[in-house]
Amino acid sequence: MMIRPATPADASALAAIWNPFIRDTFVTFNSAEKTPAEVAALVESRAMAGHGFLVAVEGGATLGFATYGQFRTGVGYAHSMEHTILLAPEGRGRGLGRALMARLETHAAAAGVHCMIAGVSAANPDGVAFHAAIGYAQLARLPQVGRKAGRWLDLVLMQKVLSAAPDTGPAAG
């Protein structure tokens, strides 16, 4: 298995992984499937911003991806990122998620990212458990902030601090 930066040429394979989660699960609150053109544009925009977008491939098959972008807009959030990680069924249970996240976190830390945020659907207990197992702390559960298929969904916010950069600004007063 190889983990490498995604390119726009990966867009169809990435959409093929992403769309079943959108269409068939509550893992994501989004209900609009991604087109390959939208995914290609996301890959390009993340690359231009210096944000990671990694893809795992084996024998020509795309098994999963992980990417990150700024958690919230504005310069004050420039060092806080939120990630997405999704695996194809044949990529699960092989340590691929851990490998993708380790590489993504290394990329982010090298780019000066202080912390990574995971916004995990509470309807995805495996996702919550995965993040806890790789060192993410659960910070909050936001009840009924998402809606999909006529159902209100809770969002679990989790965080992992990637750097111990000192706080060097003036004291607030």
N, C-alpha and C positions, 0 to 999 in steps of 0.2 A: 504494500500500500504506500502511496506517495501523497504527501500534503504539499500543495503548491498554491501560489497566488491564483485567484480566479481571473479569467479574461472574459471579454464579451462573447467569445466563441463558446463558453460554457453555459450561456444563458438558457438554452433549451433544456439542457440536463438539469440545471438548477431549478427551473420552473417546474419540471416534472417531479422533483422532490417536494417542492414547496406547495404546489397546488392540492395534493391530497390532504395535507394538513389544513389548508384553508377550507376545502370543500367538505371534508368528512369528519373533522374533529373540532374540539374546543381548545386545542393547543394555542391557536391564534384567534383573536377576536375578529380579525379581518374576514370578510365574506366575499371579497372580490378577488378572483384568481389573478395571478401574475402572468403577464404575457412575456415571451422571451425578450421583446424590445424593452419592456420595463425593467426586467432583471439586468439586461445588458447596460442600460443607463445607470442602474444602481451600482453595478460593478465599476463602471467608469467613474462615477461621482465619488465613490469611496476611495478609489485609487488617487484621484486628483486631490482629495482632502488629506491623503496620507493615512487613511484608516484601512485596517486590514479587511480583506475578503479572501478567505482561504477555502480551497476545495480539496476533498480527499478522493483520489481515484485509485482504481486497482484494475489492471487488465482492461483498460479502456472504459470501465464503468465508473460513473460518478456515484460515490457512496454517501456523501454528505458535504455540508459546508458550514462555515462559521464566519460571521462578519460583525463589525461594530461601527457605530456612529455616535455623534455627540448626544448625550442623554437629554439635554434640553438646549434650546437655542440661547444665544447670548454668550458674551465673552467670559462671564463668571463661571460658566459650566464647561469651559474649554478642556478641562482635564478630567472630566467625568464622562464615561462612555457607556452606552447600552449595547448589548450584543444580542445576536440571533444565532442559534445553532439548530440545525435540522439534519437528521440522518435518514437515508433510505432504509426500508425494512432490512435489506441484506447487509447494511452497515451497523446494525444495532447489536449490542452484546459482545463486541469485539475490542472494546477499549478505544474505539475510534473517537467517541465524544470527548473523552479525556485528552486524547492526543491533539485533537483540533483545538480544544480550549487552552491547553498548555502553550501551543504555538501562537494562538491568538493573543493570549495574555502577555507572552514574551514580546510580540510585535507591539502591543499597546504600551507596555512599560518602556520599551526602547524609544517610543514616540513621545514619552513624557506624560502618559496617562497615569493619573493618580489612583482612580478607582473604576471598577467595572460594575455596572448595574445589570441585574437580570430581572425582567418583568415577566413572571411566569403565571400562566393561568392556574388558578386553584383547581380547575378541573383536570389538571395534568399533574397528579401527585408524583409520577415518575420524574418529571422535570424538576419539581421542587426537591426531591430526594437526590437527584443527580447533582444539582447545584450545591446542596448541603455537603455532599460527599467530596466535592472539589474545593471546599473552603469558603463558600458563600454563606453569609449570615442573613437570616430572615429579619428584615427591618419592619415590615408592615404588611398588613393584609387589607386591601381596599375593597370593601364590600360593594358588589353590584355596580362596578364602574364600566363593565363591558356588556354588550348585548349581542347575541348571535342566535339565530334560529329560534327566536321567541323566548330565549332564556337569559336571565341576568347572570353575569359571571363576575367572580371575584378575581382580583389581581394580587399576586404575592410579589412584593418587592424584596430583592435580595442584593447584597453588595459584597464585593471583595476588594480590599485595598491592595493595590499592586506596588505602591512605593511608599517608603517611609520618609518622603520629602518633608523637611521641617517647615513649619508655619513661620514665615519670615516677615509677614506684613506687620504694619503698626497695630497696636492694640486698639480694639474698637472701644468707643467710649461714649 
